[in-house]
Amino acid sequence: MPTYDYECDHCGHTFELFQGINEPHKKKCPVCKKMKLRRLFGTGAALLFKGSGFYETDYRSDSYKADAKKAKQSESVSKKKSTDSKKKPAAKKDASKGSGGSS
């Protein structure tokens, strides 16, 4: 069932109402009780897809999921190796090339 927007021409009250497509339009404002309510044009009849099952990735095959898991594991192993190689101690600087600043 869609959600419709309503507005009262008398008091200006606006609200959303969850109602069926075949239900008659509401005419009486719930705030001021006048018969000045009108339904606004908008996305009331649009379909909203929420939750899982609406994207192509939700229906991947088991073999695809297994291959993706293997690829992710191999990627994490290669990242770990590259991080380990960066942790090697740096070479000591030569002290004789340092501060010989007399000219």
Sequence and secondary structure as in RCSB ss.txt:
>XXXX:A:sequence
MPTYDYECDHCGHTFELFQGINEPHKKKCPVCKKMKLRRLFGTGAALLFKGSGFYETDYRSDSYKADAKKAKQSE
SVSKKKSTDSKKKPAAKKDASKGSGGSS
>XXXX:A:secstr
  EEEEEETTT  EEEEE  TTS    S TTT  S EEE  SSTT     SSSSSGGGG  HHHHHHHHHHHHHH
HHHHHHHHHHHTS      GGGS     
